[in-house]
Amino acid sequence: MRTTYYTLQQVIARTSLSSSTIYRWEKLGIFPQRTKLGPRRVAWRSDQIENWMAPSVA
């Protein structure tokens, strides 16, 4: 299975969160960590974002 990635703009559009909230929650461990794809490029794994957005079932 091929891994797909979301850019920051795609994550913002998908989650309706601001970039500062994403970075703050990422630092606090609330939001998935970004992946470094190159010297000047980072992205988030789409499966991690989708799992984070899915309601947790108790």
Beta strands, then each sheet from edge to edge (+ up, - down):
strand 1: 5-6
strand 2: 35-38
strand 3: 41-45
sheet 1: 1+ 3- 2+
end
